[in-house]
């Protein structure tokens, strides 16, 4: 396989999707252990609103890889002033882990696949909702945010979030991941190699076989994972934000994903951050904080709809 494709696959499907610098102190977030499917436990982080009054809640599904969001969470979510924040982590990922994307443990690589992450995240969110109800906490408007690969789970998780006000796709194209991957391979001149990976995942080798640093089980899930249709047919408002200089997802994928909005019943608003990378960062501008500012504007009057701040 040519080096260009090898690099693109490792990045496109290992990236955590968070480019902010690590904060010196993340004490505003506390560990929050939730049950996953079966005996698995999901390690999460939870933070109260930074400023009164409490207006809404943000539930975050991070991208792939095996680094936690703990070291950067305080700074990354700083702009969510009036929101409680819940950040889920894949089983096997500790919130404080700084593991490089290419250095994930072998047991994590074998266990990591979209279907497993979906099942564990569903169970965790169901338990979270049950605990909040048992404690008599108010049902706040909630926004479900998917960062990069995390966006692929949002339609499956939406039914588990009470008071769901909408979905946010952060650096997620909204296309089926197989299609987005094909467009990235084409962008790099490596379409034939992507097709070869497709033939390998369709073959008879066991799921545990490694290909491009991931198990064939991972690639098999990805190859058949539906995202475009559930998003197009779903009843939730969708806010989609991406960087114009994203090296991991090509502009064609974002543009094609945005066209899904045509004819959709629920609102779907899109915004490109010019010159920003996969983490929405560009010289002199933090696109993540801009996104949070839009959510803060919406939360002052949720009835206006999630897309209202982008139309101003």
N, C-alpha and C positions, 0 to 999 in steps of 0.2 A: 504494500500500500504506500502511495506517495506521501512524503512528509507533510505536504500541505493538508491533505485530508486527515492524516493522523492528528495533527495539531487541532484542526477544526473540530473533530469529533470529541477529543479529550476536553476541549474548552466548552463546546456547545452543550455538553451533557454532564460535565463535572462542575461547571461554574456555580458558585453559590449565589451569584446575582447581586452581590452587595459590595460596592466599591468604596464606600465611605471609609475614612481613616478610623482606626480604633480609638475609642474614648479612653481617657485615663481612668475614669471612674464610672462604673455602670451600676452603682448601688441602688438606683431607683427601680431596677428590675429585681424581682425575687424568683427563685425556682418554684415551679408549679408542676408537680408530678401528676400525670393523668393516665388512666388505663387505656391501652391500645387493644387490639384484637387478641383474644386468647390470654396468654400470660405476659404478653409484651407490655412494657411501660413506655409512655411517651414523655420525654423531658421537655418541659415548656418554660417560658419566662413570662412573667406577668408584671405589669406596672400600672399604678393608679394614674388618674389624670394629674397632670403637672399644675394645672390652674383651675380653680373653681370658676363657673360651675361645671360639673360633669355633664357632658351632652351626648356622648356616643361611645361606642366601643369598636376597636379595630382588631380583627383576627388575622394573623399573618401566617401564610404558608411559604417558607423560604424556598430558594432554589436547591439544586442538587449539590452533591459533594458531601464532605463529612466534617466541615468546620462549623462551629456553632456561631450564633449571632451575639452571644453574651459580650465579647470584648468590644463590640462596636454598637451595641443596642442603644445605649444612652444617647449617643450623638445621632445615630441613624434615625431614631424616632423622635428627636427633640422637638420637631415642629408640630407634633400631635399634642397640643396643649390641653385641650378639653376632653381628651379621649383616654379611656382605659385601653391598654394594649396587651394582647395575648399573642405570643410567638411560639408556634409549634416547632419541634425538631423531629427529624426522622428517627425512628428507633436505632439505637447504636450511635447517635450523635449527641455528645454532651454539649450543653450551651456554651461552656467555656473553651471548647476544643479549638485549637488553631491549626489543625491538620491541613497540610497542603492538598489540593484536589487530586494530585496524582499519587498521594501516599496513603490513601484510605486503606484500612485494615482489610485483610482477605475475607473475614466473616461479614463485614459490612458490604463489600462488593457482591458477595454471593446472595445476601438477603435483600439487597436494594433492587426494587422494581416498582413500577408505578402502581400496580394492583395492590401490593402489600402496603405501600405508603397510604394509598386511598383507604384501605380497610382500617389501618391503625388511626389515621386522622379522623375518620368518621366516628370511631369508638371514643376517641379522646374528646371530640366536640360534643358528642351525645352526653358524655359524663360531665363535661363542663357545664352544659345547659342544666343538667339535673342537679348539680351542686348549687348553682345559682338559684334555682327554683326552691330548693330545700332551705336555703339561707334567707329566702324572702327578698332577694335582691330585685330591683326593678328591671324590666325588659327594656333595655336601651336600644335605640337604632344601632345596628351593627353593620360594619362594612368588612367584607372578606377580601383580603389582598393576597394575590399570588405573585411572587417574585420569580421571574424567569420560569424554570421548570415547575415551580409551585402553581403557576397559572393553569397548568394542565389538570389540576385536581379540583378547581373551583366548582364546576357544575355538579360534580359528585358530592361535594361537601355542603353545597348551599342548603339542602333540606335540613341539615343538622344545626343551622344557625338561627335561633329565634329572633324575630324582629329584623330580618335581613333587609337592608336598604339598598344593597347593590354589590357588584363585584368590581374589583380593580385589577387590571392586568398591567403589571409593571415589567417592561421588557419581555413580554410574552406576546407572540404574534397572533394568537387566537386560532391558528391553523392546527390541524392534526400534526403531531410532532414529526411523523414520517414525512409529511409534505414540507414542513419547515426545514427539516434536515436535508431533503433533496435540493431545495433552493439554495441552501448554504453550500452544499457540495458543488452545485452548478456554478455558483459565484466564484468558487475556488478552482474551477476547471477540473473537478474530481468526481463528476457524475458517475463515471464507470465504476469507481471504487465504492461509491455509495450503493450502487446496484449490486456489487459483489457482496457487500455486507448484508444486503437484503436477501440474497440467495443463501448466504450462510445461516441466517436466522431461520430461514424456511426449511433448512435441511434437517437431518436426523440426529445431529449431535445433541448431547444432553444440555439442559439449561445451565449447568454449572460451567460449561466451556467458556473460556474468556475470549473476548474479541474487542479490540480497542479499549482495553482496560475495564470493560464491563462484562457481565455475564450475558450469555445468549438469552437467558430468561429476561434480563432487562431489555435487550433489544427486541425480543418478541412482544413484550408488552407495548413498547414504544411503537412498533410497526403497525399495531392494530388498535392504537389508542384513539378513541373519538373525542375531539374537542370542538371542532368547527360546528358540527350540527347541534350538539347540546347548547353551545353558546347562542347559536342563531335562533333556536327554538325556545330558549329559556325565558322565563317571565321577569328576570331581574334586570335592572339598569346596569350597564357596563361602562366603565371609564377605563380607557386604554391609553397608556403613556409609554413612549419609547424614545431612545436617543437616535438622532440622525446619523451619528458616527458609530453605531453599534457594530463591532467587528464579529460578533457571534451569531447574530440574526440579521439576514440581509434586508435591505429596504423593501425588496419585492415581497418578502413574507409579511411584513407589517402592512404594506399597502393592500395585499390580497386579503389579509385577515380583516382589515378595516372595511373592506367591501361587503363583509358579512352583514354589516348593519343595514344594508339595503333591504327594505321591506320588513324589517324586524318590528314587532309590535312594541316591545319595551325600548327605551332610549339606549343608544350606544354612542358615546362621544369619544373622539380620538384626539390626541395631541402629540406631536413630535417635538422633542426638545432639540433645537438645532445644535449640531456639533457635539452632542453628548454621547458618551460611550454606553456600554451595556448596563452600567450601574447608574446611568443618568447623570454622570459627572462630566463637566467641561470646564475649561479654564475660566475661573471667576464665577462659576455658576453651579449650584447644587440642585439638580432637577428633582431629587427626592424630596427636598424641603419645599420645592414649589408644589409638588403633588400634595404634600401634607397641608400646605396653605389652602389649596382648593378644597380639601376635605373640611378644614376648619371653617371656611366660608359657607360651605353647604350645611354644616352642623348648626349654624346659627338659626337656620330655618329649614329643617329637613324636608318639609312639604314642597319646597321649590324643586326638588329633584337633584340627584347626584351630579347631573351634567350642567346644571345652571351656572356654576362659577366659570366654566370654560366658554360660555357664550357671552360673557361680559367684555 
